[in-house]
Amino acid sequence: MTYLSQKNKIIDSILDRADKHRLLWKDKITLFMDLDNADLDWGLLDSFDDDNFQHDIIGIQNNMNRKTGQLDQHFLPRSGV
């Protein structure tokens, strides 16, 4: 398996899990763009328990400035690099 296909599998898992737990602010595409701008360790986020997963997903969506592509209000994702 190539690096990109492995990363895509992890991203799909994260997006599906967020959808399953009803954590989407809007839709999967918007969540992907927010997460992609947040500079995360995708594997770490995917491995989190539900509490840490929800903290990062909700916090990123609530604090992402979609004009600048940066997190506002000093929010630090637990899966950040």
C-alpha positions in Angstrom: 0.0 0.0 0.0 1.4 3.4 -0.9 1.6 6.3 1.5 -1.1 8.3 -0.2 -3.6 5.4 -0.3 -2.9 4.7 3.4 -3.4 8.4 4.2 -6.6 8.5 2.2 -7.9 5.4 4.1 -7.2 7.2 7.4 -8.9 10.4 6.2 -12.0 8.4 5.1 -12.1 6.7 8.5 -11.9 10.1 10.3 -14.7 11.6 8.2 -16.9 8.6 8.5 -16.4 8.5 12.3 -17.2 12.2 12.6 -20.4 11.7 10.5 -21.4 8.6 12.5 -21.1 10.6 15.8 -22.9 13.5 14.3 -20.0 15.9 14.7 -20.2 17.5 11.3 -20.8 21.3 11.3 -21.7 21.2 7.7 -20.5 18.2 5.6 -17.6 15.9 5.1 -15.9 18.1 2.5 -16.0 21.1 4.8 -14.6 19.0 7.6 -11.8 17.7 5.4 -10.8 21.2 4.4 -10.8 22.4 8.0 -8.7 19.4 9.1 -6.3 19.8 6.2 -5.6 23.4 7.2 -5.2 22.5 10.9 -1.8 20.7 10.4 -2.6 17.4 12.2 -1.2 14.0 12.7 -3.9 12.1 10.9 -3.0 8.8 12.3 -3.1 10.1 15.9 -6.5 11.7 15.4 -7.8 8.4 13.9 -6.5 6.5 16.9 -8.0 8.7 19.6 -10.7 7.6 22.0 -14.1 9.3 21.5 -13.5 12.1 24.0 -10.2 13.3 22.4 -11.6 12.7 18.9 -14.6 14.9 19.6 -12.4 17.6 21.3 -10.4 18.0 18.1 -13.2 17.6 15.6 -15.5 20.1 17.3 -12.8 22.5 18.4 -11.3 22.7 14.9 -14.7 23.3 13.3 -15.6 25.9 15.9 -12.2 27.8 15.7 -11.3 27.6 12.0 -11.2 30.9 10.3 -12.3 29.9 6.9 -11.0 33.2 5.3 -7.4 32.7 6.5 -7.3 28.9 6.9 -5.9 29.3 10.4 -7.2 28.3 13.8 -8.4 31.2 15.9 -8.7 31.8 19.7 -5.6 29.9 20.4 -7.2 26.5 20.0 -4.6 23.7 20.0 -5.8 20.3 18.7 -4.5 17.4 20.7 -3.5 15.7 17.4 -1.6 18.8 16.2 2.0 18.5 15.0 
